[in-house]
Amino acid sequence: MKFEATAIPGCFLVEPEPRRDDRGFFARLYCPDEFAAAGIGFAPVQINLSRNDKAQTLRGMHFQDPPHAEAKLVHVARGAIFDVVVDLRPESPAHRRWLGFELTADNARQLFIPEGCAHGFLTLCADTDVLYGMGRKYVPGQARGYRYDEPAFGIEWPHAPASISPADEAWPPFPA
């Protein structure tokens, strides 16, 4: 695997190194030794699947506060997304900065999101499945979020969302 550091500290674009033949390819998506060698202390304890039937489905911007903060490894198994991370850590030099990446089943790229960051995505096509390796278990009542169009972040989505949950539309504004 190749690990490309991003402008958000601790956030990495992870490029599997597929072994191709006439059948297709095989690639490792997670190896604790390779993550540790890249300086990433991550061990998934839960794996989630997000199935999205429609293009331009928006999910986010989600996180959990400490002590339940979650690191995530995001992978698209089918379809394509515009994946966004926002650094919420006040001590970070990238505080309130966002980055977006196109993750597809074809490019097999993954995004590692460290604790203290919000995450969301917009599907770029119908029938998109997103897998999340989670560094902590989901804790009921600890889910937090901000709206996808929060002015404090200024995220530039490639399309307006066509489908978004009432809960994701109701997140509070980012505190000034």
GINORZI-V211894 format. One record per residue. N is the residue number from 1. RES is the residue in one letter. SS is DSSP state (alpha for helix, beta for strand, coil for the rest). Layout:
N:RES:SS + N:RES:SS
This chain:
1:M:coil + 2:K:beta + 3:F:beta + 4:E:beta + 5:A:beta + 6:T:coil + 7:A:coil + 8:I:coil + 9:P:coil + 10:G:coil + 11:C:coil + 12:F:beta + 13:L:beta + 14:V:beta + 15:E:beta + 16:P:coil + 17:E:coil + 18:P:coil + 19:R:beta + 20:R:beta + 21:D:beta + 22:D:coil + 23:R:coil + 24:G:beta + 25:F:beta + 26:F:beta + 27:A:coil + 28:R:coil + 29:L:coil + 30:Y:coil + 31:C:coil + 32:P:alpha + 33:D:alpha + 34:E:alpha + 35:F:alpha + 36:A:alpha + 37:A:alpha + 38:A:coil + 39:G:coil + 40:I:coil + 41:G:coil + 42:F:coil + 43:A:coil + 44:P:coil + 45:V:coil + 46:Q:beta + 47:I:beta + 48:N:beta + 49:L:beta + 50:S:beta + 51:R:beta + 52:N:beta + 53:D:coil + 54:K:coil + 55:A:coil + 56:Q:coil + 57:T:beta + 58:L:beta + 59:R:beta + 60:G:beta + 61:M:beta + 62:H:beta + 63:F:beta + 64:Q:beta + 65:D:coil + 66:P:coil + 67:P:coil + 68:H:coil + 69:A:coil + 70:E:coil + 71:A:coil + 72:K:beta + 73:L:beta + 74:V:beta + 75:H:beta + 76:V:beta + 77:A:beta + 78:R:beta + 79:G:coil + 80:A:beta + 81:I:beta + 82:F:beta + 83:D:beta + 84:V:beta + 85:V:beta + 86:V:beta + 87:D:beta + 88:L:coil + 89:R:coil + 90:P:coil + 91:E:coil + 92:S:coil + 93:P:coil + 94:A:coil + 95:H:coil + 96:R:coil + 97:R:coil + 98:W:beta + 99:L:beta + 100:G:beta + 101:F:beta + 102:E:beta + 103:L:beta + 104:T:beta + 105:A:coil + 106:D:coil + 107:N:coil + 108:A:coil + 109:R:coil + 110:Q:beta + 111:L:beta + 112:F:beta + 113:I:beta + 114:P:coil + 115:E:coil + 116:G:coil + 117:C:beta + 118:A:beta + 119:H:beta + 120:G:beta + 121:F:beta + 122:L:beta + 123:T:beta + 124:L:coil + 125:C:coil + 126:A:coil + 127:D:coil + 128:T:beta + 129:D:beta + 130:V:beta + 131:L:beta + 132:Y:beta + 133:G:beta + 134:M:beta + 135:G:coil + 136:R:coil + 137:K:coil + 138:Y:coil + 139:V:coil + 140:P:coil + 141:G:coil + 142:Q:coil + 143:A:beta + 144:R:beta + 145:G:beta + 146:Y:coil + 147:R:coil + 148:Y:coil + 149:D:coil + 150:E:coil + 151:P:coil + 152:A:coil + 153:F:coil + 154:G:coil + 155:I:coil + 156:E:coil + 157:W:coil + 158:P:coil + 159:H:coil + 160:A:coil + 161:P:coil + 162:A:coil + 163:S:beta + 164:I:beta + 165:S:coil + 166:P:alpha + 167:A:alpha + 168:D:alpha + 169:E:alpha + 170:A:coil + 171:W:coil + 172:P:coil + 173:P:coil + 174:F:coil + 175:P:coil + 176:A:coil
